[in-house]
Amino acid sequence: MSRPVLLASDLHLPNGPSPLRDGLIRFLRGPAHQAAALYLLGDIFEYWVGDDDGLATHADVIAALHRLSKSGVAVYAMHGNRDFLLGRDFERASGVRLLRDPSVVDIDGVPTLLSHGDLWCTDDRAYQRWRRFSRNRLAQWLFLRLPLQRRLRIAGGLRGHSADAKQRKTVEIMDVSPDAVAAAFREYGVPRIIHGHTHRPADHVLSVDGRDVERHVLADWHPDSMEYLICHAGACRRVLI
């Protein structure tokens, strides 16, 4: 009998003990062990200023991911807008394979386009400028060579700036653009897209050029609501930990 595929995103694990970290470790030790694969589609961590800091700060999570991958479950992750500096040392320590955003994978026999989702928020032009800069290899190389304490101060300042900016933007601007999503369906020719980022969990049935397709938006995690998507036997459904 085939095993299910599990997906989650936007866990935003803080740098310290929390119900979110406890919930993820409980999930990795429990339901995830019954899966064929686990996909974590970005913003696993509230911020990640480099593997040199993150691997020690999140040692319990890294160990749980490593145990899961060693058990035979394929574990994948994507960069989010908070943890785009996850690197090769993270992969080696956790056993997680980093995927390019977006990527097409086979989930339960269905070609599925996976993404963190922020690349489709094209109406937010200021954010897209920041996204291009933050993904620049030279900019990342220079940032990672700054002293750790300076990197942490910069990350704290960026989180504060992001929170202020969100207060001034409409929900529509921060959501994915329908045109960008339709273009992705056309470009990749898939019947299903799964992504996170927007914190607007929903299951959409759409028509693109006369073709029925589906888009699943993953939920962001909260201490009282930690949700993942399970795809199995031709359907995807939401489960609370």
C-alpha positions, 0 to 999 in steps of 0.5 A: 500500500502506498504511503501519503505525502505530507506538506507544510509551510510557514511554521516560523519557528522562533529561536528558543523553546516554543509550542511551535517547536514542540509541535513540529518535533511531535509531528516529525516523530509521529505522523511524518514517520508514516509518510513517503515524503515530507515537503516543507515549503519555506519559512520553516524558521522565523529567520535564518542568518546562516548555517553557522548560527541556525544549526546550533540554535535549532539543534533539536529540530535539526536532529528530529529532521535527521532522524526522520530522513534516516528512517527512510522518509524523503524530506525536502524543503524550499527557501522562504522569505525568512529562511532563504539562507538555508545552505549546504551545511543545513542539508548535510546536518538535517538530511533534508534536500533543498528544492528549487522554487518552483519545482514540479514533483510527482505527488500520489501520481499527480504532477504538482508544482510546489512553491513557497508562493512569494514569487507570485505576489507580483502586485507587491512590487516593493517586495519583489525588488527585495526578493530579487536582491535577497536572492542575489548570490553576491549579496548573500555571500557578503551578508554571510561574512558579516559578524554573527551579532551584526547579522542578527541585528539586521535580521531583527530590523528587517522583521520590524520593517516587514511588520510595519510595511504589512500594516500599510498594504492591502490584503490583495497586494500581499496575496498571489496574483491570479494572473501569475498563478494562471501563467504558472499553470500554463508554463508547467502544464500541471493540474495542481499547485501547492504553496504557502506564504500568503497565510490565507489557507484555502483549496481553490478549484480553477479553470485555466484555458478551459482546463480544471486545475486546483491550488492548495494554499498551506496554513501558517502555524500558530501555537493553537493551530498547527496544520499540514496537508496530506495527499493520498489516494487521489485527494488532499486534505488538511490535518491538525497536529 
